[in-house]
Amino acid sequence: MEDEKLKINIYPPQIEIQKNDNQKIYIKITDNLTNETKPESIYQNLIAQNANEQPILDKYKNQIISALEKLISASTINPEKEFHLEKTFQCHDLPLSKIYFNHQGNHFLTCSYDGNAILWDRKTGTTKYTIKYHANTINSAVFTHDDKFLLTGSFDNLSMLFNAENGIRIKTFEGHDGEIVEVNFNRDENMFCTASMDLTSKIFDIETGKSTMTFEGHDDVVFKASFNNDSSLVLTGSYDKTCKLFDVKTGNALFDFKEHTAEITNCFFNPKDNNIIISNSNDGLCKIYDIRNGEKSVKTFDDHSKKEILCSEISSDGKYLITGGGDNTINVYDVQQMEKIKSLFGHEKELYSLHFNYGNEAKTILSGDGSGQCRLWDLNSGECTQIIDSAEETEIISCIFNEKNSDILIADVDNIVKLYTKEIPINY
């Protein structure tokens, strides 16, 4: 039988015990943490207040004392600080392109211009394996929902499917004449779509490894491609200033959204209502379309001072939309009401990365800018709750939440990845 698992959270300060039956017990640390606080004193108070848990607390006393020392240090440096730096990773020989957590949150993937992808163990900080099959930049990757398989798309014009447990290549998908910029599974994960610099998007069948459909019609690089929920439609976005909606069965373009006057920077379905499509552009505009009303947008937001929109995301419940741009501002929108809720100010450089904390009911936003600074925001209040100066005057290329744990992963253009956490591990 496996031992119990313990960890200490910085905020709120508490010990979390996961027992063998997966039951979780939380023991609050009520002591006022100062530089004068003694770990042994906290430990004795824990025993006095939690007599029923004394056997397991005694079992791991030395490890708990050690972790309490770290907790005191972290809390007294900045009592308001929620996340602290846990590990730093120098990952690849060439710059990073993308970073991803798997769905379980126990591993993360770094992709690079060196053509490799590395899977890291989140807990130990060690490399699990390195994928070295691609001959050029890996610009996109996606895990299946059970984390058993990993799909990659590369500038070598190829997509590949791997066993996510061991990194063994299962299948290679050929068919594009240009670099693959993005890959995405459909909901059933029996096929995937691609976006490519050959001006097309394709659908590939996982079982046969063959391309079953090619979507054409764009006049420039296709960099976005995604399925709707029932896999009947594929939405594409291009540098030709348009988005297109294709019928998966026929390959025909059903809608051509061409109101933007500059390159598209993002486009996506509302995850809860696939009739709603959202697009952003370097023209500084965010547009909402309802395909029941045809190709004309039903709402246009012009809230970035005519500066480009460089990043955006919609919440998993489809209620909120966030955009970040060259005006150093984050705008928050109510998608259902089609109105701006608030603007978030504080960044001094353009925004390059935005991410919702999907697993957090408090609805936290994570943002990263061109100065190496990341900020945490409370969606409800609009207040900045923490500033993380991850890299000095170095552009953040991506910052993401771990959906399962209290982690933040930040990657910068200097090829550095940093893991921030609310947890202090109890080492065995």
C-alpha positions in Angstrom: 0.0 0.0 0.0 1.3 3.5 -0.9 2.2 5.9 1.8 0.1 9.0 2.5 0.9 12.1 0.5 1.5 15.4 2.3 2.1 19.0 1.1 1.9 22.4 2.7 0.2 25.4 1.0 1.4 28.9 1.4 -2.0 30.4 0.9 -4.0 29.6 2.8 -1.4 28.2 5.2 -2.3 24.6 5.8 -1.1 21.0 5.5 -2.9 18.8 3.0 -2.9 15.1 3.7 -4.1 12.6 1.0 -4.7 9.3 2.7 -4.5 5.9 1.0 -8.2 5.9 0.3 -7.8 9.2 -1.5 -9.6 11.1 1.3 -8.1 14.5 1.8 -7.7 16.2 5.2 -6.7 19.8 5.6 -5.0 21.0 8.8 -5.0 24.8 9.1 -1.9 26.5 10.4 -3.3 29.2 12.7 0.0 30.6 14.0 1.0 34.1 13.1 4.0 33.6 10.9 6.9 36.0 11.6 10.7 35.8 11.6 10.5 34.9 15.3 8.1 31.9 14.7 9.7 28.6 15.6 8.7 25.6 13.4 8.8 23.3 16.4 6.3 25.6 18.2 3.9 25.4 15.1 4.2 21.7 15.1 3.3 21.3 18.7 0.3 23.5 18.2 -0.8 21.3 15.2 -0.6 18.3 17.5 -2.7 20.0 20.2 -5.3 21.2 17.8 -5.5 18.0 15.7 -5.2 15.1 18.1 -6.8 12.6 15.7 -4.1 13.2 13.1 -1.2 12.9 15.6 0.0 9.5 14.3 0.5 10.7 10.7 1.9 14.1 11.9 4.4 12.2 14.1 5.3 9.9 11.3 6.4 12.8 9.1 7.6 15.1 11.8 11.1 15.8 10.4 9.7 16.5 6.9 7.0 18.7 8.2 9.4 20.8 10.4 11.6 21.3 7.3 8.6 22.4 5.2 7.4 24.7 7.9 10.8 26.5 7.8 10.3 27.1 4.1 6.7 28.3 4.8 7.9 30.8 7.4 10.5 32.1 5.0 8.1 32.5 2.1 5.4 34.1 4.3 7.7 36.7 6.0 9.4 37.8 2.8 6.0 39.0 1.5 3.0 38.1 3.6 0.6 38.9 0.7 2.5 36.8 -1.8 0.6 33.8 -3.1 3.0 32.2 -5.6 6.7 31.6 -5.1 9.4 30.4 -7.4 10.0 26.6 -7.0 12.2 25.6 -10.0 13.9 27.1 -13.0 14.5 25.2 -16.2 17.0 25.8 -18.9 15.3 23.7 -21.5 16.6 23.8 -25.1 19.5 24.8 -27.3 17.3 27.2 -29.3 14.4 29.4 -28.3 11.1 28.0 -26.9 8.0 28.1 -29.0 5.3 26.7 -26.7 4.7 25.3 -23.3 1.9 23.0 -22.1 0.7 21.2 -18.9 -0.9 17.8 -19.4 -4.4 17.4 -18.1 -3.4 15.7 -14.9 -1.0 18.4 -14.1 1.8 16.1 -13.2 3.9 16.8 -16.3 4.6 19.7 -18.6 5.9 19.9 -22.2 8.3 22.4 -23.6 8.6 22.8 -27.4 11.4 24.6 -29.2 12.9 25.9 -32.4 15.5 23.2 -32.1 12.9 20.7 -33.3 12.6 18.9 -30.0 10.0 18.6 -27.3 10.8 17.7 -23.7 8.4 16.2 -21.2 9.2 17.2 -17.6 8.1 15.8 -14.3 6.4 18.6 -12.4 7.3 17.2 -9.0 10.9 16.3 -9.4 11.8 18.8 -12.1 13.6 16.0 -14.1 13.2 15.1 -17.8 11.0 12.2 -18.5 11.9 12.0 -22.2 12.9 14.1 -25.2 11.1 13.9 -28.6 13.8 14.3 -31.4 11.9 13.1 -34.5 11.1 16.5 -36.0 13.5 18.3 -38.3 12.3 21.8 -37.5 10.4 23.9 -34.9 7.6 22.2 -33.0 5.1 25.0 -32.9 2.0 23.1 -31.6 1.2 20.2 -29.4 -1.8 18.7 -27.7 -2.4 15.9 -25.2 -5.5 13.6 -25.4 -7.8 14.1 -22.5 -6.6 10.9 -20.8 -3.0 12.0 -21.3 -2.1 8.7 -23.1 -1.2 10.3 -26.4 0.5 13.4 -27.6 0.1 15.1 -31.0 2.7 17.5 -32.4 2.8 19.9 -35.4 6.1 21.1 -36.9 7.7 23.5 -39.4 9.0 20.3 -41.1 5.5 20.0 -42.6 4.7 16.9 -40.5 2.4 16.0 -37.6 3.3 13.1 -35.3 1.5 11.0 -32.7 3.4 9.8 -29.7 2.8 7.6 -26.7 2.7 10.3 -24.0 3.9 7.8 -21.3 7.2 7.0 -23.0 7.6 9.4 -26.0 7.6 6.5 -28.5 6.4 7.7 -31.9 3.3 5.9 -33.1 2.5 7.5 -36.4 3.6 10.3 -38.8 1.1 12.3 -40.8 2.2 13.7 -44.2 0.4 15.9 -46.7 1.2 19.5 -46.2 3.6 21.4 -48.5 4.4 24.0 -45.9 5.1 24.5 -42.2 2.4 23.3 -39.7 1.5 26.1 -37.3 -1.2 24.5 -35.2 -2.9 21.1 -34.6 -6.1 20.4 -32.7 -8.1 17.2 -32.0 -11.8 17.0 -32.4 -13.8 16.2 -29.3 -13.8 12.4 -29.9 -10.0 12.5 -30.6 -10.4 10.3 -33.7 -9.2 13.0 -36.0 -7.4 16.3 -35.9 -7.2 19.5 -38.0 -4.1 21.5 -39.0 -3.3 25.0 -39.9 -0.4 25.5 -42.3 1.8 28.0 -44.1 0.9 26.3 -47.4 -2.4 28.4 -47.1 -4.5 25.3 -46.3 -6.0 23.5 -43.4 -6.4 19.7 -43.4 -8.2 17.0 -41.5 -6.3 13.7 -40.7 -7.7 10.4 -39.6 -5.9 9.1 -36.5 -6.5 5.4 -37.3 -5.5 5.5 -41.0 -3.0 8.3 -40.8 -4.4 9.8 -44.0 -5.6 13.2 -44.8 -9.4 13.1 -45.4 -10.1 16.7 -46.3 -8.3 19.8 -47.4 -9.8 23.3 -46.8 -8.6 25.9 -49.3 -9.4 29.5 -50.1 -7.1 31.6 -47.9 -4.5 33.9 -49.6 -1.9 33.8 -46.9 -0.7 31.7 -44.0 -3.3 29.8 -42.1 -2.3 29.8 -38.4 -5.5 28.8 -36.6 -7.7 25.8 -37.1 -10.2 24.2 -34.6 -13.3 22.0 -34.6 -16.7 22.9 -33.2 -18.0 20.6 -30.5 -19.8 18.1 -32.8 -16.9 18.0 -35.3 -19.1 19.2 -38.2 -17.3 22.5 -38.7 -13.7 23.8 -38.8 -12.8 27.4 -38.1 -9.7 28.8 -39.6 -7.8 32.1 -39.2 -5.3 33.6 -41.6 -2.8 36.4 -42.1 -5.0 37.3 -45.1 -7.2 39.2 -42.6 -10.1 36.7 -42.8 -11.6 33.8 -40.9 -13.4 31.0 -42.7 -15.9 28.4 -41.5 -15.7 25.1 -43.4 -18.1 22.1 -43.6 -16.2 19.0 -42.5 -18.2 16.6 -44.8 -18.0 18.7 -48.0 -15.0 20.8 -47.5 -17.0 23.9 -48.6 -16.5 27.3 -47.0 -19.8 28.1 -45.4 -18.9 31.6 -44.2 -16.1 34.0 -45.0 -15.6 36.5 -42.2 -13.7 39.5 -43.7 -14.4 42.6 -41.7 -10.9 43.0 -40.3 -8.4 45.3 -42.0 -5.3 43.6 -40.7 -3.9 40.1 -39.9 -6.1 37.9 -37.7 -4.3 37.2 -34.4 -6.8 34.7 -32.9 -10.2 33.2 -33.6 -12.3 30.6 -31.7 -15.7 29.2 -31.0 -17.5 29.9 -27.8 -17.1 26.5 -26.1 -20.6 26.5 -24.8 -22.4 27.9 -27.9 -20.7 27.1 -31.1 -23.0 29.5 -33.0 -20.8 32.2 -31.5 -17.4 32.9 -33.1 -14.9 35.5 -31.9 -12.0 37.0 -33.8 -9.2 39.4 -32.9 -6.8 41.3 -35.2 -3.9 43.6 -35.5 -6.4 46.2 -36.4 -7.1 46.4 -32.7 -10.7 45.1 -33.1 -12.4 42.2 -31.4 -15.5 41.0 -33.3 -18.3 38.6 -32.3 -20.2 36.7 -35.0 -23.4 34.6 -34.7 -23.5 32.2 -37.6 -27.3 32.1 -37.4 -27.1 35.7 -38.7 -24.6 35.0 -41.4 -21.2 36.6 -42.0 -21.8 40.0 -40.6 -20.5 40.6 -37.0 -23.1 41.2 -34.3 -20.7 43.1 -32.1 -17.4 45.0 -32.5 -15.2 46.0 -29.6 -12.7 48.8 -30.2 -11.0 49.2 -26.8 -7.3 48.9 -27.4 -6.6 52.5 -28.7 -6.2 51.2 -32.2 -3.2 49.1 -31.1 -3.0 45.4 -32.1 -4.6 42.7 -30.1 -1.8 40.2 -29.5 -3.5 37.6 -27.2 -6.9 36.6 -26.1 -8.8 33.8 -24.4 -12.4 32.8 -23.6 -13.3 31.2 -20.2 -14.2 27.5 -20.3 -17.8 28.3 -19.4 -18.1 30.7 -22.4 -19.0 33.7 -20.2 -15.9 35.8 -20.2 -13.5 37.0 -22.9 -10.1 38.7 -22.2 -8.0 40.5 -24.7 -4.5 42.0 -24.4 -2.7 44.3 -26.8 -0.1 46.7 -27.8 -1.6 49.4 -25.6 -0.5 47.4 -22.4 -4.1 46.9 -21.4 -6.3 43.9 -20.7 -10.0 44.2 -21.5 -12.6 41.9 -19.9 -15.9 41.3 -21.7 -19.2 39.6 -20.8 -19.8 37.4 -23.9 -23.4 36.8 -23.3 -24.3 40.4 -22.7 -21.7 41.5 -25.4 -20.3 44.3 -23.3 -17.1 45.3 -21.7 -17.0 44.7 -18.0 -13.7 46.4 -17.1 -10.1 47.2 -18.2 -7.1 46.1 -16.2 -4.2 48.5 -16.0 -0.7 48.0 -14.7 1.5 46.5 -17.4 4.1 48.9 -18.9 4.7 46.8 -22.0 2.6 45.1 -24.6 0.7 41.9 -23.6 1.9 38.6 -25.1 0.1 36.0 -23.0 -3.3 35.7 -21.2 -4.7 32.7 -19.4 -7.7 31.9 -17.3 -7.3 29.7 -14.2 -10.0 27.2 -15.2 -9.8 25.3 -12.0 -10.2 28.3 -9.8 -13.7 29.4 -8.8 -12.3 32.8 -8.0 -11.7 33.3 -11.7 -8.1 34.4 -11.7 -6.4 35.8 -14.8 -2.7 35.4 -15.6 -1.0 37.9 -17.9 2.5 38.2 -19.3 4.1 41.2 -21.1 7.2 42.3 -23.0 9.1 43.4 -20.0 9.3 39.9 -18.3 6.5 40.7 -15.9 3.5 38.6 -15.1 0.5 39.6 -13.1 -2.4 37.8 -11.4 -5.8 39.5 -11.4 -9.0 38.8 -9.7 -11.7 38.8 -12.3 -14.5 39.9 -10.0 -12.7 42.9 -8.5 -10.3 43.7 -11.3 -7.5 44.0 -8.7 -4.0 42.9 -9.3 -3.3 40.3 -6.6 0.4 39.6 -7.3 3.2 40.8 -9.6 5.8 38.2 -10.7 8.9 39.7 -12.2 9.9 36.5 -13.9 12.5 37.9 -16.2 14.2 41.2 -16.3 13.4 43.2 -19.5 12.8 39.9 -21.3 9.6 39.2 -23.3 7.3 36.6 -21.9 6.2 34.2 -24.7 3.7 32.2 -22.6 2.4 31.9 -19.1 -0.1 29.2 -18.1 -1.9 27.8 -15.1 -1.8 24.2 -14.1 -5.5 23.1 -14.1 -5.0 20.5 -11.4 -2.5 22.1 -9.0 -1.6 25.5 -7.7 1.1 26.1 -10.3 2.1 28.7 -12.9 4.5 28.0 -15.7 6.3 31.0 -17.4 8.5 30.9 -20.5 10.5 33.8 -21.8 12.5 34.5 -25.0 15.8 33.8 -23.2 14.8 30.1 -23.2 14.0 30.0 -19.5 11.0 28.3 -18.0 10.1 29.0 -14.4 7.6 27.1 -12.2 5.8 29.1 -9.5 3.6 27.4 -6.9 1.5 28.0 -3.8 2.7 24.6 -2.4 5.8 23.8 -0.3 6.6 20.1 -0.9 7.2 17.8 2.1 10.3 15.8 1.0 10.4 12.2 2.0 
